[in-house]
């Protein structure tokens, strides 16, 4: 019976370590033309589609605290959110595209 208690205790102590969700890695890219801070969740960048193929990659970014899921065209330098196409209007949004595309490219080398 003691053996089972020890196994149960070991499982209880290890569970928080083993089953923790992945932590997002946030990178501040600068200030958008609207004055909001642009932050990219680098863990959200899709790594399954090569950036230079004309296909969209996906990424999550934040304008201040607002979460935005985007599809990015690395080849054509724009992104789409809920059917609306956006082009860079600031260095921060240009950094959004280039950083996401770089992460995707490195994953596909």
N, C-alpha and C positions, 0 to 999 in steps of 0.2 A: 504494500500500500504506500509506503514511503517513496518508493521509486516513482509511482504515478504522480504523487504530489510534487516531486522534484521536476518531473517533466512538465507538469502544468505550470509551475512557477517559472521555469525557463522559457516556456512559450509566452507567458504573460509579460515577462521582462523583455523579450526580443521582439514582440509584435510591433511596438511603436517604432523600432529601428527598421525593421524589414518592410513594413507596409506604409511607410511615409510617402505622401505624394511628392512628385518632382517639384522642385522649387523653380519659379520663374527667374530668369536672369534679365533684369531690366537695364537698358542702356538709354540714357538721356541723349537725344540727338540735337537738341537746340530748341529754339523758339519759332513756332509757325508764324506766318504772316498775320494771323489773327491774334497773336500775342500769347497763345497757349503753348505749354511745354509739350514737346513731342518725345515720347518714350517708346522704345521697341522692346517687346518681350522676345528675346533672341531664341528662346526655346520653342516658340510658336512657329518659327520659320520652317516651311515645308522643305524637306530634304529629298523628296522622292521624284521631283521633276527638275531636269536641268534648266538653269536660268536662261541660257542662250537659245533655246529651241523655239521660242515664240509662244510657248505655253505659259500660263500663269503660275506663279508660286503663291502660297498663302502665308499670311503673317498677321499677328495681332499687335496693334499699337495703341497708345493712349494719347489723347489730347487732354492734358491735365489729368483728371480722374476718369474720363469717359473712355471705356473700352471700345475699340473698333476693330472688326475683323475685315481684312482686306485681301483682294487678289491683286498681285503685282505683275506687271509686264516689264521684265528686265530689258527685253529687246527694244521696247518702244517708250520706256521711261515714263510710265503712268501707273496709276492704281485705280481699282474699282471698289466702291463700297455700296452695297445694296443697289447695284445697277447704275450708279453714277460714277462717271469717269473724272479723275482728278489728275492734274499735272503739277509738278513742283512749283510753288510760289515763294519758297524760302529755302535757305540752305538746310534747314532742319528736315523739310520734306524731301529734298534731294538726298540727304543723308539716310532717310528712311528707305528709299529705293535702293541706293547703293549698298547699304549695310545688309539689308535682307538678301539682296542678290549675291553679295559676297559670301554670306553664310551658306546659301544654297549651293553656290559654285564650289566652295571648299568641300562640302559634303559629297559632291558628285565627282570629285577627282579620283 
